[in-house]
Every structure is written in structure tokens, then in C-alpha cells.
Amino acid sequence: MSNILVTGGAGFTGRHIVNDLADAGHNVISYNRDFLEAPRPDVTAIQGELFDIPRLLAAFKDHDVDAIIHTAAMSHPTYSLDFPLATFSANVEGTVSVFEAARIHGIKRIVNFSSECVYGKISVATVLESEPHNPTTPYAITKVAGEWLGQVYQERYGIDVISLRIGQVYGPGNRMDEVVRDVMRGVIHDGSFSIDHGADHRYNLVYVRDVANAAIAAVQAPMATAPRQLGYNVSGPEHATLAEIADVVRAAFPGNPIEIGPGLDPTLDLQGHFSVAAAAADLGYVPSWPLERAIPDYGEWLAKHDS
């Protein structure tokens, strides 16, 4: 059993990670910029900013923190085009503050949330972690910076930083724009969905429950005995087109019309299929939520919730 602090523990992915860690018997500290009640009695909630190193250090000391899962960020690449400075401040200055507080306190394991966006547009059929960075948004640049900061803190200060390049996350609790959310909300709440483009765009989707599985696998992985690679791909088993996603939704929820026009999504980078072989080998992560399993689970959630 470990004492694990999750930054952004009340966020979309953070909530699932906190809950699963607590279910596994870990002592969990959820660290968020807004004041929120703890989601359950066996979780500690702390209000604080990422930049507030004294606040972080007090949390580490008071709860004898062993490891950090760092999810907190301004986390939408399209939104970052409107707020580049705020995105940089939260995602780069906030991240280096978390790393520095960990260094001062002596924490040796950090799981850092990076993103598929670090690759930008990439035409290879199978995307390995050795492909170069090619960020196309301010958000993506901040995630590249976080990975390199993690490598420096590993090589210079001995902190085992594991950066996870997470694909497009969908599932219960997402309140941001995302295509599977849009389709599912239309079907579950309105009885239909329609869009005039995007049927041919392929997505490296990952269900939020698999993201939690990956984060927990990483935080529990054996300490590195040699320098780690810069980041690990975390995605689901499919590299599905929007048309294929719609077919799975139709099968799960028949009788709800779904109409999708041809072409690509002009707002997103077009990418090949992410290999998760390195995450499987080094961290023990294997996705267990294919679309056929995840879509009914998501629909059951949406039938009872707004998002």
C-alpha cells in the first residue's frame, strides 16, 4: 500500500484514478485548485495550486506521499489556441513546480500525463515512441516540455518519471468537446446524432477506465534500473474511423439514427495506430476496454448523468 497524490484528482481522468487507487487499498490524496469535498471517506481532498510549492510540500509531508500521478492541466488542444499563455502557465510552470516539490521532498516516482498531441500529424501506419515530436498547438508544446522536464528530473535528480502519451480519451465524466461524447450524448439524450463530415477520420481512442488502469500500472511499476524512454503510448485496442465507431453505437443502441458525412475532422491531427507494446513490456499496461465493451458501459452512465 502506498500514499499517492493525484493532481487534478477531481478532473475527468483523475476521478477514475482516485477511485481505482482507493479500491486497491492505497491511501489517496486528491489535490485540486478548487475546494471540493473528498469523493469518499477513504480519500483526502486538498485545495492548492500547482505553483504553490510550500503547499505541495506540506501535503507531501502531512500524508507521507510516496508517489505522484500528475494529471492536472489545461487539457484541450483546440482550446489552447485561444488561451496559449494560460495553457503554458498551467501546463509547464505547474508541471515543473510539481517536479521540483517532489525533488525537494525526496519523492522518487512521478507518473506524468502527456498526450498523443506530441506527435502532431504523423503518416506512419504504426506509431512508435521513437517517432519525433511535431507539436501543432500550444497545448502540444506544453506536453513536449513536460516530457523533457521529466527526463531531466530523472537523469539529474534520480526521480523515476514515467510520461504517458495518452490517446483521445472518452467515457463517463467527460465535459469537454470530444467526438464519442457527442455521438453518445446525441443517441442517449436526444435519440439521434448527425454531423456532415468526419466519417473517414481515424482515432486512437482510449476509454477512461483504461487510462486509469495505465496510470495505476505506471505508478506501481518497478523502479527503473536504466534511463527510461521519453514517453509511453497509452491507447485502446482500436484505430477506428468515426464511421466504425458509429456502427458500434448503432449495434449497442439500435433504433437511434446516426448520420455522419464523409471526410476528415479538420480540427484534429491525422495519426497512425499507436503501438502500446512498450507500455505493456515496461509497465504491464494492456487495454481491456474495446469499443464493444466500453460503449454500453458509457451509455449506461449517460442514461443517469449529463456527461
C-alpha positions, 0 to 999 in steps of 0.5 A, a space after each residue: 500500500 502506498 500514499 499517492 497524490 493525484 493532481 487534478 484528482 477531481 478532473 475527468 481522468 483523475 476521478 477514475 484514478 482516485 477511485 481505482 487507487 482507493 479500491 486497491 487499498 492505497 491511501 489517496 490524496 486528491 489535490 485540486 485548485 478548487 475546494 471540493 469535498 473528498 469523493 469518499 471517506 477513504 480519500 483526502 481532498 486538498 485545495 492548492 495550486 500547482 505553483 504553490 510549492 510550500 503547499 505541495 510540500 506540506 501535503 507531501 509531508 502531512 500524508 507521507 506521499 510516496 508517489 505522484 500521478 500528475 494529471 492536472 492541466 489545461 487539457 484541450 488542444 483546440 482550446 489552447 489556441 485561444 488561451 496559449 499563455 494560460 495553457 503554458 502557465 498551467 501546463 509547464 510552470 505547474 508541471 515543473 513546480 510539481 517536479 521540483 516539490 517532489 525533488 525537494 521532498 525526496 519523492 522518487 516516482 512521478 507518473 506524468 500525463 502527456 498526450 498523443 498531441 506530441 506527435 502532431 500529424 504523423 503518416 506512419 501506419 504504426 506509431 512508435 515512441 521513437 517517432 519525433 515530436 511535431 507539436 501543432 498547438 500550444 497545448 502540444 508544446 506544453 506536453 513536449 516540455 513536460 516530457 523533457 522536464 521529466 527526463 531531466 528530473 530523472 537523469 539529474 535528480 534520480 526521480 523515476 518519471 514515467 510520461 504517458 502519451 495518452 490517446 483521445 480519451 472518452 467515457 463517463 465524466 467527460 465535459 469537454 468537446 470530444 467526438 464519442 461524447 457527442 455521438 453518445 450524448 446525441 443517441 442517449 439524450 436526444 435519440 439521434 446524432 448527425 454531423 456532415 463530415 468526419 466519417 473517414 477520420 481515424 482515432 486512437 481512442 482510449 476509454 477512461 477506465 483504461 487510462 486509469 488502469 495505465 496510470 495505476 500500472 505506471 505508478 506501481 511499476 518497478 523502479 527503473 534500473 536504466 534511463 527510461 524512454 521519453 514517453 509511453 503510448 497509452 491507447 485502446 485496442 482500436 484505430 477506428 474511423 468515426 464511421 466504425 465507431 458509429 456502427 458500434 453505437 448503432 449495434 449497442 443502441 439500435 433504433 437511434 439514427 446516426 448520420 455522419 458525412 464523409 471526410 476528415 475532422 479538420 480540427 484534429 491531427 491525422 495519426 497512425 495506430 499507436 503501438 502500446 507494446 512498450 507500455 505493456 513490456 515496461 509497465 504491464 499496461 494492456 487495454 481491456 476496454 474495446 469499443 464493444 465493451 466500453 460503449 454500453 458501459 458509457 451509455 449506461 452512465 449517460 442514461 443517469 448523468 449529463 456527461 
